[in-house]
């Protein structure tokens, strides 16, 4: 379960930022997670709740997750398409010369302080 490692990194980042900005409490954290990142949102939430219970800074912090759709681009025809729907083969021209353009991200988008 790599979600535990991801949440550990997010919490450490927030703690570092809170010291720099002198924050005493965080209201919410918004994460952007790519559709094909391999991150399981329910596992992420479970790990978040574990850390939240142990932290004064995060005790009331809500975890918000925004999914980034997986989009692939074709090098042959330069068109984009849904990765999950069509996988590696371009539905526009049938080429296999494609690569993932978006959908593998894991970003801290926003930290809302109280």
C-alpha positions as CSV (number, residue, x, y, z in Angstrom):
1,X,0.0,0.0,0.0
2,X,1.9,3.0,-1.2
3,X,-0.9,5.3,-0.1
4,X,0.6,5.3,3.4
5,X,3.9,6.7,2.0
6,X,2.1,9.3,0.0
7,X,0.1,10.5,2.9
8,X,3.2,10.5,5.1
9,X,4.9,12.8,2.5
10,X,1.8,15.1,2.3
11,X,1.6,15.4,6.1
12,X,5.3,16.2,6.4
13,X,5.0,18.8,3.6
14,X,2.0,20.4,5.4
15,X,3.9,20.4,8.8
16,X,6.9,22.0,7.2
17,X,4.7,24.7,5.6
18,X,2.8,25.3,8.8
19,X,6.1,26.0,10.6
20,X,7.2,28.4,7.9
21,X,3.8,30.2,7.8
22,X,3.1,29.9,11.5
23,X,-0.2,28.0,11.0
24,X,-1.9,26.4,14.0
25,X,-4.6,24.5,12.3
26,X,-5.5,23.3,8.8
27,X,-9.1,23.2,7.7
28,X,-8.7,21.2,4.5
29,X,-6.2,19.7,2.0
30,X,-7.1,19.2,-1.6
31,X,-5.2,16.6,-3.6
32,X,-5.2,16.1,-7.3
33,X,-4.9,12.4,-8.2
34,X,-4.6,11.1,-11.8
35,X,-7.1,8.5,-13.0
36,X,-4.2,6.1,-13.8
37,X,-1.9,7.0,-11.0
38,X,-2.5,3.7,-9.2
39,X,-3.6,5.6,-6.0
40,X,-6.7,4.1,-4.4
41,X,-8.7,7.0,-2.9
42,X,-10.4,4.9,-0.2
43,X,-6.9,3.7,1.0
44,X,-5.6,7.3,0.9
45,X,-8.6,8.5,3.0
46,X,-8.0,5.7,5.6
47,X,-4.3,6.7,5.9
48,X,-5.3,10.4,6.1
49,X,-7.7,9.6,9.0
50,X,-4.9,7.8,10.8
51,X,-2.5,10.7,10.6
52,X,-5.3,13.2,11.3
53,X,-6.1,11.5,14.7
54,X,-2.4,11.9,15.7
55,X,-2.0,15.5,14.7
56,X,-3.1,18.7,16.4
57,X,-2.5,20.6,13.2
58,X,-4.7,18.3,11.1
59,X,-7.3,17.1,13.7
60,X,-10.2,18.9,11.9
61,X,-8.7,18.9,8.4
62,X,-10.9,17.5,5.6
63,X,-9.3,15.6,2.8
64,X,-10.6,16.6,-0.6
65,X,-9.7,14.5,-3.7
66,X,-10.0,15.8,-7.2
67,X,-9.5,13.2,-10.0
68,X,-7.6,14.2,-13.1
69,X,-8.8,12.3,-16.2
70,X,-6.3,10.1,-18.0
71,X,-5.7,11.6,-21.5
72,X,-3.4,10.1,-24.2
73,X,-2.1,11.9,-27.2
74,X,-1.3,10.3,-30.6
75,X,2.0,11.2,-32.1
76,X,0.7,10.3,-35.5
77,X,-2.4,12.4,-35.8
78,X,-1.8,14.7,-32.7
79,X,-5.3,14.1,-31.4
80,X,-6.1,13.3,-27.7
81,X,-8.4,10.7,-26.3
82,X,-9.6,9.0,-23.1
83,X,-6.9,6.6,-22.0
84,X,-9.2,4.3,-20.1
85,X,-11.6,3.9,-22.9
86,X,-9.2,3.3,-25.8
87,X,-5.9,2.3,-24.0
88,X,-2.8,2.6,-26.2
89,X,-4.4,2.5,-29.7
90,X,-5.6,5.8,-31.0
91,X,-9.3,5.7,-31.9
92,X,-8.8,8.4,-34.5
93,X,-6.1,6.8,-36.7
94,X,-5.4,3.4,-35.2
95,X,-1.7,4.3,-34.4
96,X,0.1,2.8,-31.4
97,X,2.5,5.7,-31.3
98,X,0.8,7.3,-28.3
99,X,1.8,8.5,-24.8
100,X,0.1,9.5,-21.7
101,X,-0.5,13.3,-21.5
102,X,-2.3,13.5,-18.2
103,X,-3.8,11.3,-15.5
104,X,-0.7,10.0,-13.7
105,X,-0.4,13.0,-11.3
106,X,-0.4,13.2,-7.6
107,X,-0.3,16.9,-6.4
108,X,-1.1,18.9,-3.4
109,X,-3.4,21.4,-5.0
110,X,-4.5,23.5,-2.0
111,X,-4.1,23.7,1.8
112,X,-6.7,25.8,3.6
113,X,-5.7,27.2,6.9
114,X,-8.2,28.2,9.7
